[in-house]
Amino acid sequence: DADVTQTPRNRITKTGKRIMLECSQTKGHDRMYWYRQDPGLGLRLIYYSFDVKDINKGEISDGYSVSRQAQAKFSLSLESAIPNQTALYFCATSGETSGSANEQFFGPGTRLTVL
Amino acid sequence: RKEVEQDPGPFNVPEGATVAFNCTYSNSASQSFFWYRQDCRKEPKLLMSVYSSGNEDGRFTAQLNRASQYISLLIRDSKLSDSATYLCVVNPGSYKLSFGAGTTVTVRA
């Protein structure tokens, strides 16, 4: 079983719709992250959370919100989707005791298309 | 200026060849460095960390040049399975990882 799972894996929606992407992990990590990936650009951090009560904006948080429902769950919402939010979205986790101090473990990604 | 810059490639090489590529980073205070591998439409996975003295992992060799602020990856005896996009990743000293856009390598039979 995958350690980091994301649902849905693919989603097509229309401009103005509210969308939620979900992430769950069984690695027992405290730290969770949401990134988006666009062609020709590196992964860009949207939000991150170091524990259930901690939520922080990343470099491109406008138009997004998150909820850390439990240690294992971190969801990303697009309140009113727009076409330039079409991208591949990744959830990632990391733990302070990871073998490599900053290694992040990624989910399989959600491909979102906003029409 | 981007925090991490990479030649996008593609580097198209025959099986058995050696291929090498670099990335540059802008933050001289960066503390740790990594190469991640990403297969088409899949999630990135850690390939190897990059240490100051350079390090090898099988056919892969990573080097760090702090003075010139670049990191390199060399792949010897390329296999078809090495075809992927290689992401240069830099940690500037906090929670945050900065990702390059990736270098695409295609190994042909």
Boltz contact constraints between the chains, C-beta under 6 A:
constraints:
  - contact:
      token1: [A, 40]
      token2: [B, 101]
      max_distance: 6.0
  - contact:
      token1: [A, 41]
      token2: [B, 101]
      max_distance: 6.0
  - contact:
      token1: [A, 42]
      token2: [B, 99]
      max_distance: 6.0
  - contact:
      token1: [A, 42]
      token2: [B, 100]
      max_distance: 6.0
  - contact:
      token1: [A, 42]
      token2: [B, 101]
      max_distance: 6.0
  - contact:
      token1: [A, 43]
      token2: [B, 99]
      max_distance: 6.0
  - contact:
      token1: [A, 100]
      token2: [B, 49]
      max_distance: 6.0
  - contact:
      token1: [A, 102]
      token2: [B, 32]
      max_distance: 6.0
  - contact:
      token1: [A, 102]
      token2: [B, 91]
      max_distance: 6.0
  - contact:
      token1: [A, 103]
      token2: [B, 46]
      max_distance: 6.0
  - contact:
      token1: [A, 106]
      token2: [B, 43]
      max_distance: 6.0
  - contact:
      token1: [A, 106]
      token2: [B, 44]
      max_distance: 6.0
  - contact:
      token1: [A, 108]
      token2: [B, 43]
      max_distance: 6.0
  - contact:
      token1: [A, 109]
      token2: [B, 43]
      max_distance: 6.0
